[in-house]
Amino acid sequence: MSVKSANRSVRASGRQAASSRWLLWLARGGFVARGVTYVLIGVLAVQIGLGSGGKEADRSGALHAIAAQPGGAVVLWLLAVGFAGMALWLLAEAAYGQAGPGGRAAGNRLAALARGIVYAFVCAGVVSFVSGRGGPASSNSQATDLTARLMSHAGGRWLVLLIGLGVAGAGLAMAVGGLRRTFLKHLRLAQMRSRTRKVVEALGVAGTTARGIVFGVIGVFLVVAAATFDPAKAQGLDGALRKLATTPLGPWLLVAVALGLVTFGVYSWCEARWRKLRPG
């Protein structure tokens, strides 16, 4: 067998594994896990906006909230499995392309690779937390520490600036995509009833837009940190949400965006049911 034939055979085997039922079910579990996390983050943020919350409105706060409930450890292990499934599916997309037209474009595959790596770290953080080896620090401390570490190197300030612009741009693209309903191309719309489609579409618009706003705010604070050469200005998810309460609209803007994150969590559960998952 020639090297070219061997490579083709290996690639065909990899594509078959990426399309296997077990991996697709793991990926759907990943969307469920993402939904649970965003619903909890949104609820914690609503509590902060109403003046009755003390936990961080981020992944760390969500994990602690789950752990405090009866059977919380079991739920956390299930979330870890879900996030592992999400990471594997995204890495398969990076290797073989997304489902649907244009899924093999280099930009989409690079984005899938980056997201797959992120979810692998998320999974590792959940496993570390539930196994008692510590868990993810608050998003604020993570953002501040990473920014300070980058700025301690030559050119690090400009790297933070570029990252901030990238995150802000991704947030803007996410919000615009939500308003333009571009997420619909990833869903199996033909399997939905007309009323169901309208509900899922409304959830996707509100949830994706709210998520984009939060990412945009995080990016802006990274840009500010780079411009002022002050790592303390960087904010994670919790800090970005809390900053919304300091605007002229007060805590009601925070509550509105927090409810949007809850909505995104519910939309993630819809994706678990109707998302197109097979690689392109």
Secondary structure, 3 states (H helix, E strand, C coil): CCHHHHHHHHHHHHHHHHCCHHHHHHHHHHHHHHHHHHHHHHHHHHHHHCCCCCCCCCHHHHHHHHHCCCCHHHHHHHHHHHHHHHHHHHHHHHHHCCCCCCCCCHHHHHHHHHHHHHHHHHHHHHHHHHCCCCCCCCHHHHHHHHHHHHHCCCCHHHHHHHHHHHHHHHHHHHHHHHHHCHHHHHECHHHCCHHHHHHHHHHHHHHHHHHHHHHHHHHHHHHHHHHHCCHHHCCCHHHHHHHHCCCCCCHHHHHHHHHHHHHHHHHHHHHHHHECCCCC
